[in-house]
């Protein structure tokens, strides 16, 4: 989706049962279209990898637009710390499924 010029990914973490993702939409993109494309592509790949068929993602998603006073880096830190808060790891670096633009 980056290569297609739809968004700039700022931070993400893939949890065992959901995804947290901070991104900035590019001018030609719209949120419903981006989410539909992401869910379709990732579900297809996951099902191929797992050798199965069927639903991967829930139908709905929860979104939150950042306000001017919100700090994107602070939100990114919160996102990538989710595995810590969930008790999956003792250090963020021990969890492999995350990334942030400010590394």
N, C-alpha and C positions, 0 to 999 in steps of 0.2 A: 504494500500500500504506500510505502515511502517512494518506491520507484515510479509508481503511477502518479505521484504528486498529490495524493489525497490528504496526507497528514504528516506531521513531525512527531515521532514518538519521544516523550520526555522521560517517562519512567513506567515500569510495569513489574508485576510479580504474578506468577501463575501458582495459585494455591491448589491443594488437592481437589477442591470442588468449585473453584471460581477464579476469576481473573480480576486484578486491579490494574488499570491502565490509564496513565495520564498522557494525553496527546493534544496537539494543537491542529485543528482542521485547517487545511489550505482553502483558499477562496472558492475553488471549484467543487469542494466537497460538502456534503451534508451528513449530519450524524446518522440518521436512519439508513442511508445508503452505505455508509462506511461500516456500520455494525452488521448489516445484512451481508455484505461482502466478506467481512472478517469471519463471521460465524460460518458461512458457507464454505469458504476455503479451508479454514482450520478444521472443521468437522470432516470434510472430505479427506484431508491428510491424516487426521487421527484415526478415522475408520480404516483407511488403507493400511496404516501402520499396525493397527490392532487386528486386522483381518475380520472386520465385522461391518455391520450396517446399522443405521439407526441414528437417533437423536443424540447429539453431544451437548448442546447448549440449551438452556431454558429459553422459552420464547421471548421473555421480557429481559430488559437490562435496566440497571439503575444508573442514571447519569447525574453529574453535578457540574455546572459551568463555574469556573473560577471567577470570583469577583475581583475587581481591581485591587482591593486591599489584601487579597490572599496572595501568599508567597508560593510560587510554583515549586521552588526548591524545598520548602517546608512540607508541602503536600507530597512531593516525591519521596522525601525521607520517611514520611508516615506510610506511604505505599510499600516501600521496600522493607520496612520493619514489620510488616504483617506476619511473616513466619515466626519472628521472635515473640510477638504478642500471642500467637496461637500455640506457642510451646513446641514448635516443630524443630527448632534449633536453638543453640545458646548464643551464636554469633551470626550476624547477617551473612558474612562471607561463607558460612557453612551451607547456606541454602543456594542451590545452583540455578534456580529458575526465576531470575530477576535481572534487571538492568536499569540504568539511569543515564541520562545524557551528561550528567555532571561528574562522571568518574574521571 
